[in-house]
Amino acid sequence: MSEIQTNDGGGKKKKGGSKQKKINVFVDFTPMVDMNMLLITFFMLCTSLSKPQTMEINMPSNDKKITEDDRDKVKASEAITLVLSGGDSIFYYQGQPDYKNFNSLILTSYKADGIRAFLLKRNTDAVNKINALKEKKLQLKISQAEFTKEVSEIKGGKGTPVVIIKAADKATYKNLIDALDEMSICNIGKYVIDKMSPAEYFLMRNYRTKGQLSQSSAK
């Protein structure tokens, strides 16, 4: 509520004019407290709280029955190793690298025509099957549960690539998240995060050294 208080200020009447009155306006803001509480309660009840976003990560198996020879066989047949070197650059190699030939390590980027194009090409069959399932789901021919189950089976099927992600010392969390995003975009169902080996560090340094030498000799 507002009140208007008049105060003549005890002034005297001027000659040739009427006595002036001062008006003081007082506004009571007490009802606004209740209004603010109602608004806060309304927004708390109607606003959805932010949900934490999670990302599924497959870590290397700790099963002692799996020997190094078994892992090497997987690497040689289906594995693709991504080496996150930092910045916008990413190395990769297929199977077992040739440590005597630095060209076995291939340099690319995180762009659509870089590592994504390579992974999509290697995983073509699975990508086509999943796209066909998406069409069936849009046409309501299969349910969400059936779609999720079949997609999981396709991603983990025989012949699909196994991607091993390794981060060098200069790699950032952004590089790792970008690499994991590519796993989702390219429908890669089998991937792990592993440590860099000394041989891979040697191969990367060898690539950069000999690559610079070859560029200078070409000039």
N, C-alpha and C positions, 0 to 999 in steps of 0.2 A: 504494500500500500504506500501511497505517497501522500504527504501532507504539505500543505502550504501555510507557512507562518508569515504573518505580517508584522512588521516592526517599524514604528514611526521614528525610532532612533532618538526620540526626545528632541527632534529638531523643531525649530521655530518656523512659523509660517512666513514665507517670503512676501515681500511687497509685490502686489499686482499678480499674485499667483496662489495656487492652492498648495497645501502642505504635501510634500512628497513622502511616499511610503516605500520602504524596502521590502521585497518579497524573498523569503528564504524557502527553497524547495528541498524537502527531505524525502528521499526514496528509500523504502524499506526492502532490502534484498533477501530477507529471511525466507520467503517462499521459494526463491531460486535454488536454495539448498535442496529442498525436496525434489524440485524438478531435475536437478543434476543427478541426484541419486537414482531417480527413475530412468534417466537416459543411460547412465552407466549400467544399470541392471539390464536394460533392454539390449544394449550392444553385447554384453557378456553372454546373454542367452541366445542371441540370434547370430552372432559371429562364430564361424567354425574355426576352431583352433588349428594351427598349422601342424600337419602330421610329419613326423620324421621320415625322410626318404632313405631307404636302404638299398644296397646293391649287393647282389649275390656274387660271392667270390669263391672260386674253387682253389684251394691251397694244395700243395704237393702232399701226396699220401705219406703217412708215417708207418705204413705197414712194413714190417721187417722182412716179410716173405718176398717183397718186391726187390730184386737185386739190381745192381747198376747195369748189368747186361740186359735185363728186361727193359729198363728205362732207355737204354741206348737203342734197342730194337724199335721202340715206339718213336724215338726221335728220328731214326733213319727212315722209317716207313711213312709216317703221317705228320711228323712234327714240323711246325714253323716257329722259329724263335724270333721274337721281337726284342731288340736291344734299344732301350730308351736312352738316348745320349744327351738329352737336354735341348732346350730351345725348340725349334720347329722341325728338327731332324730326327729320324728314326731309322735304325738299321734293321735288317732282317736277313735270315738265311734259312734254307730248307734242309731238313735232315741233319747230317753231321757236317760241320764246316771244314773246309780245307785250310788248315792253318799255314800252309806254305803258299797259298794263293789268296791275296787280299781281296780279289774280285769275287770270292765266294760270299763275302759280306756285301749286301746291296743297300745303298743309301736311298731313302725316299722321305716323304713328308706325311703329315696328318691330313692333307687335303683329300678331296674326293677322288682325285685321279692318282693318289699316292697309295698308301697302305690299304685303304678301303677297296680300291679297284682290284688290287692283288688278292685280298681275302675273299671278295665276292667271286672272283674267277675260280679260286681254289674250292670254294664251297657252293658251286653253281647248282648242283643237284638238290642240296638241302634248301637253298634259297627258292628254287622253282617250286618245290613241293610245299613249302610254307606259304608262298604267295597263292598257290592254288587253294590251300586250306583257308586262307583269309577271304577268298572269293566265296567259298562255301559258307563261311560264317556270316558274311554280309548278306547272303541270300537266305539265311536262317535254315540252311540244310543241316548244320551241325550246331551243337550247343557250345557254350563257353568252356565247359568242363571237357568235352570231347576235343575241342580245339587245343586246349592247353596240354592235354595228355599226348595227342598226336605230335604236336610241335616238339615236346620234350623227347619223344622217341626218335624223331627225325634228327634233332640236334646231336643226340648221343648215338646215332646209328653207326654202323660199320662203314669205314671209308671216309668219314668226315674228319677234317683236319684237327689236330691237337695243337693249340697255340701256347707257347711258353713265353711269358712276359718277364723280361729282366731289365732292371733299372740300373744305369751307371751312376756314378757319384754325382754328376751334374744334373741328373734328372730331377724334375720337380713333381709335386703331387698332381699338378695340372696335367703333366705328361702321362701319369699313370691313369688318371680319370679319363683322359682322352682315349687312351688305349683300350680301357674297359668299355667305353662307349662304342668303340668300333666292334667289339665282340658282340654287343647287342644288335648293332645295325647290320652286321654281316651274318647274323644268326649262327655264331660260333657257340656251340654248347659245351665244348671241352677245352678249357683253358686253365692255366695255373700261373701263379706268380712265384718265381724262383730267384735265387741269388746269381749274380754274375760270377763267372769262373775267371781265374787268372788268365787262362788261355783266350777267353773272349775279350778281356781288356787288351791283351797283346794284339789280337786280331784287329781291334778297333784302332789302336794306335798305329799299327802297321798300315792300315787302310789310309789313314789321314796323312801319314808320312809319305808313302809311296804315291798317293794321289796328288799331293802337292808337288812332288818331284816330277811326275809325269806331265802335270800342267806347265811347269816351268820349262821342261824340255821341249814341249810342243810350241811354246812361244819362241 
